[in-house]
Amino acid sequence: MAGDSADARVALAALKAKAHAVMGALVVERTPDLGGVFAQIPRYVGEYLVAAYGLAAARQTIAEFFPASDRIETLQYRLMREGGLTVLAELSATPNLRQDRLDGRVEPLGLAVQVPDALVEYAPGLLGGGLWGRIQLAYRPPRQKGEPTAQVLDFQPIPTDADLRVFVGYRREFSLEEWIDLWLVSMGYNPVALAEGVRDPLRVKLLLLTRLIPLVEPQYNLVEMGPRGTGKTYLYRNVTQTALVVSGGRATPADLFVNLRTGRRGMLTRTDAVVFDEVAGLQMHDDYGSVSILKDYMESGHFSRGGQDHAADASIVLLGNLAVEGGQPASYYDHLFQVFPPALQDAAIVDRIHAYLPGWELGKITPAALAVDFGWPADYVSALLRHLRDWPVDDAVGELTAARPLEDATTRDQRAVFKTLSGLVKLLFPDGNVPDESASLLLGLAAELRQRVHHQLVSMAPGEFPPKRLQFFGVDTLTAADLVRARALDQHDERLNEHPDVGEITALLAMVNSEGEPIGGDVQVIQSSLLPGNAGLTLTGFHGPAMEQSAKAAYHYLRDHRTEFRIPVESMENAQLAVHLVQIEQNREGPSAGLAFLLAMLSALTGRAVSPALAVTGEVALHGQILPVGGLIPKLYAALRHGRRRVIVPEENRRQVDDAPPPLRDHLEICLVATVAEAVQHAYGLRVVSPRWTQES
């Protein structure tokens, strides 16, 4: 591995020399993470200032002119008393049709200003979400309510420009691997650090590049979920000025679309991408119409507001944190959108998402991962991304897919996959010439990112979204570890759902964290068999004291009622009953497995298998009553996720069953039982009539 790192460093040094030779002044010495005052502004702004004025002067400029949070009131006071002020900030402009003027806003100063028409003609980007630069302000006491308190006298924007035709010509001089690394260093990542200890460095690099697709592909809906610290928002905050990052909070129609009171356009109409960070904390309630309008927008790019139809092309990026076990999403999630706010856990919303980026495959961002010393200037990268949005690659995408049809795909599937392909082609093959050896790489990744979305839809609404495999003819899409794991689970579950073995049953258990707090539900396969030896019970597999007590109670109940259940004497007296919890890795604890233990043991003792596709939860009392359990709804979702069709639950949980969401009630046969005898009847299709069983007609 050390040798691989050394080779990667040599290759990166060679790439730096080649990039300087081919691209000349477009390759600059990248400044390290400067920290201090530079941490307050986007990276491209800081890099421009350093390049233009030098490090010391740039630091002084920021300290003097940037409206840091602890100086905002001081600067506002100076503006009011001195009559003028110059700041380094972001300026945006919005036409005010009622007052026939341009209303502007200076952030983070939080100041409403009037913008001269001539300024927008000089810097039209002010209308497209705003630009950073040096702003000269003059104080104008408002003469009427709602009038801005200042006027922009002059604005010097941070220059951003890029000639795409020249850029396309440069691409032809580099291999695909070199070009990917050039993008990464220009995004601020160190390819050497990213590749260390990674089984497939190229895949990790492509996943990182996928974060750029919402910036080069109009109206692209991307989700990335993963552990904390993987730099999910780093790119959108530091590499481009055309993305708005929203951290938690409330998202109202006025914020997102149009403010009907003021006429101000919302975020989706003023920028290239709206990035929702920490999406779990997002307060989006359909009481305000946000979700309904968002569905329309995500589908068509249009929305109705205030009786008028509006259009925009901003992408939507949803970022959040996901618990991870062994480098993969924790097994207790009902689906991988479970951490979304309830209003967004809607199959109609999810089906409009074009790609689900597996953030759990991306390592945590460390200082080494950001230590690069060359690349394209950040302002150049920002301009590239903006220009690439309109770069025509439809013909190239058409050629890619002409001979390889996308199998078993809906219209939404096709649109999602083709938009991902379009973004990848723009970034990697902007001349439209995709060599055959790279075609499968792009096709496989594009289909995989949509396949992950479909997997979740199957769990969320199985009746509406049956399992299927999205793939281009001849290109395997199920190579990602989480998709391979899902496929393996399907094969294992298929047997349990069709013909479980004697002594085998599925228990529904609660998942708990290290503090013993419930965090979801999951299935647990319990296997029981008879072994030669002295009478007794042996329990294996990871378990806590509560589960051990449940198993012992079930065993003793069967011993006390062996005549009733026609259990052969030799099974109980001359053999040991072994019970095993299959492949248990995450802590599953709590009193809810007793009935499953009892039915598994009974199956082994009598040689009769339980009904197919059955799952069980409930605890057994001393006299055969079935006691209620907690966390029933997550457990039922787990049963649905694994294809179980019938579940046995305690009668005392009837209220939770009655209140269960439609997907559970519609797709599960829920058998409520009050006693062990009733449970046996449902599990085996048999009725207990002491002292023997009889087959139900």
Sequence and secondary structure as in RCSB ss.txt:
>XXXX:A:sequence
MAGDSADARVALAALKAKAHAVMGALVVERTPDLGGVFAQIPRYVGEYLVAAYGLAAARQTIAEFFPASDRIETL
QYRLMREGGLTVLAELSATPNLRQDRLDGRVEPLGLAVQVPDALVEYAPGLLGGGLWGRIQLAYRPPRQKGEPTA
QVLDFQPIPTDADLRVFVGYRREFSLEEWIDLWLVSMGYNPVALAEGVRDPLRVKLLLLTRLIPLVEPQYNLVEM
GPRGTGKTYLYRNVTQTALVVSGGRATPADLFVNLRTGRRGMLTRTDAVVFDEVAGLQMHDDYGSVSILKDYMES
GHFSRGGQDHAADASIVLLGNLAVEGGQPASYYDHLFQVFPPALQDAAIVDRIHAYLPGWELGKITPAALAVDFG
WPADYVSALLRHLRDWPVDDAVGELTAARPLEDATTRDQRAVFKTLSGLVKLLFPDGNVPDESASLLLGLAAELR
QRVHHQLVSMAPGEFPPKRLQFFGVDTLTAADLVRARALDQHDERLNEHPDVGEITALLAMVNSEGEPIGGDVQV
IQSSLLPGNAGLTLTGFHGPAMEQSAKAAYHYLRDHRTEFRIPVESMENAQLAVHLVQIEQNREGPSAGLAFLLA
MLSALTGRAVSPALAVTGEVALHGQILPVGGLIPKLYAALRHGRRRVIVPEENRRQVDDAPPPLRDHLEICLVAT
VAEAVQHAYGLRVVSPRWTQES
>XXXX:A:secstr
 HHHHHHHHHHHHHHHHHHHHHHGGGSB       GGGGGS HHHHHHHHHHH HHHHHHHHHHHS  GGGHHHH
HHHHHHHSEEEEEEEEEEEEETTTTEEEEEEETTTEEEEE HHHHHH GGGGGT EEEEEEEEE   SSTT  SE
EEEEEEE      HHHHHHHHTTS HHHHHHHHHHHHT  HHHHHTT S HHHHHHHHHHTTHHHHSTT EEEEE
E TTS TTHHHHHT SSEEEEEEEE  HHHHTB TTT  B GGGTSSEEEEEEEEEEE  GGGTHHHHHHHHHHH
SEEEETTEEEE   EEEEEEE  EETTEE TT SSTTTTS GGG  HHHHTT  EEEEGGGS    TGGG    B
S HHHHHHHHHHHTT   HHHHHHHHHTS EET  HHHHHHHHHHHHHHHHHH TTS   HHHHHHHHHHHHHHH
HHHHHHHHHH TTTS     EETT   TTSHHHHHHHHHHHHHHHHHH   TTEEEEEEEEE TTS EEEEEEEE
EEEEEEESSSEEEEESS  HHHHHHHHHHHHHHHHTTTTTT  HHHHHSEEEEEEETT  S B SS  HHHHHHH
HHHHHHT    TTEEE  EE TTSBEE  S HHHHHHHHHHTT  EEEEEGGGHHHHHTS HHHHHH EEEEESB
HHHHHHHHHSEEEETTEEEE  
